[in-house]
Amino acid sequence: MYVTLSTIGEKQYPSVTNVGMRPTVSGKDLRVESHLLQTEFWETPGSMELAFLHRLRDEHKFDSIEALRAQIERDCQKAVRFFGLMNKLRQDRRPLFEPFDLEIKG
Ligand SMILES: Cc1cc2nc3c(=O)[nH]c(=O)nc-3n(C[C@H](O)[C@H](O)[C@H](O)COP(=O)(O)O)c2cc1C
């Protein structure tokens, strides 16, 4: 489960993406499923590009679809916080994806 940025056409959309077998619903094939945090699509886009920004958790087998839904809701909240932090870094005019200076002590 990842925080992702989906590019559809010219626009980028914050999203969360699951890469896995969907054990909760006994899925048999590997799938990549993205959920856009702010949806404005009423039709399935032809293609999209995904950038994986942050790993949130492993895929789990939940006891019920409701439990899975509740977890995805929490995942979305974490992703919103992640994107909020990215925006804050932007406002501070600090670079987003340059490597951090790591000070290794000892
Ligand atoms: C953000 C996200 C996280 C997911 N996490 C899990 C998971 O942890 N375990 C799981 O079994 N399925 C997970 N799924 C897949 C769901 O089981 C799947 O989307 C749902 O069953 C609907 O499948 P369907 O479109 O084939 O009906 C996730 C899907 C999304 C979009």
The ligand as a Tripos MOL2 file, in Angstrom:
@<TRIPOS>MOLECULE
LIG
   31    33     1     0     0
SMALL
NO_CHARGES

@<TRIPOS>ATOM
      1 C1         -5.9410    1.7820   -1.2520 C.3       1 LIG1
      2 C2         -6.3040    0.3260   -1.3210 C.ar      1 LIG1
      3 C3         -5.8420   -0.5570   -0.3380 C.ar      1 LIG1
      4 C4         -6.1820   -1.9010   -0.3590 C.ar      1 LIG1
      5 N1         -5.7160   -2.7280    0.6190 N.ar      1 LIG1
      6 C5         -6.0640   -4.0360    0.6000 C.ar      1 LIG1
      7 C6         -5.6230   -4.9310    1.6280 C.ar      1 LIG1
      8 O1         -4.8580   -4.5960    2.5500 O.2       1 LIG1
      9 N2         -6.0630   -6.2200    1.5790 N.ar      1 LIG1
     10 C7         -6.8890   -6.6880    0.5720 C.ar      1 LIG1
     11 O2         -7.2360   -7.8480    0.6030 O.2       1 LIG1
     12 N3         -7.2850   -5.8600   -0.4250 N.ar      1 LIG1
     13 C8         -6.9040   -4.5630   -0.4380 C.ar      1 LIG1
     14 N4         -7.3350   -3.7260   -1.4390 N.ar      1 LIG1
     15 C9         -8.0850   -4.3160   -2.5920 C.3       1 LIG1
     16 C10        -9.5770   -4.4570   -2.3060 C.3       1 LIG1
     17 O3         -9.7880   -5.7500   -1.8060 O.3       1 LIG1
     18 C11       -10.3500   -4.2810   -3.6080 C.3       1 LIG1
     19 O4        -10.1800   -2.9530   -4.0610 O.3       1 LIG1
     20 C12       -11.8110   -4.5420   -3.4180 C.3       1 LIG1
     21 O5        -11.9630   -5.8730   -3.0470 O.3       1 LIG1
     22 C13       -12.6060   -4.2730   -4.6590 C.3       1 LIG1
     23 O6        -12.2760   -5.2050   -5.6610 O.3       1 LIG1
     24 P1        -13.1620   -5.3340   -6.9930 P.3       1 LIG1
     25 O7        -13.0050   -4.0200   -7.7170 O.co2     1 LIG1
     26 O8        -12.5490   -6.4820   -7.7470 O.co2     1 LIG1
     27 O9        -14.5490   -5.5730   -6.5300 O.co2     1 LIG1
     28 C14        -6.9900   -2.3800   -1.4260 C.ar      1 LIG1
     29 C15        -7.4390   -1.5150   -2.4130 C.ar      1 LIG1
     30 C16        -7.1040   -0.1760   -2.3810 C.ar      1 LIG1
     31 C17        -7.5980    0.7500   -3.4720 C.3       1 LIG1
@<TRIPOS>BOND
     1     1     2 1
     2     2     3 ar
     3     2    30 ar
     4     3     4 ar
     5     4     5 ar
     6     4    28 ar
     7     5     6 ar
     8     6     7 ar
     9     6    13 1
    10     7     8 2
    11     7     9 ar
    12     9    10 ar
    13    10    11 2
    14    10    12 ar
    15    12    13 ar
    16    13    14 ar
    17    14    15 1
    18    14    28 ar
    19    15    16 1
    20    16    17 1
    21    16    18 1
    22    18    19 1
    23    18    20 1
    24    20    21 1
    25    20    22 1
    26    22    23 1
    27    23    24 1
    28    24    25 2
    29    24    26 1
    30    24    27 1
    31    28    29 ar
    32    29    30 ar
    33    30    31 1
@<TRIPOS>SUBSTRUCTURE
     1 LIG1         1 GROUP 0 **** ****
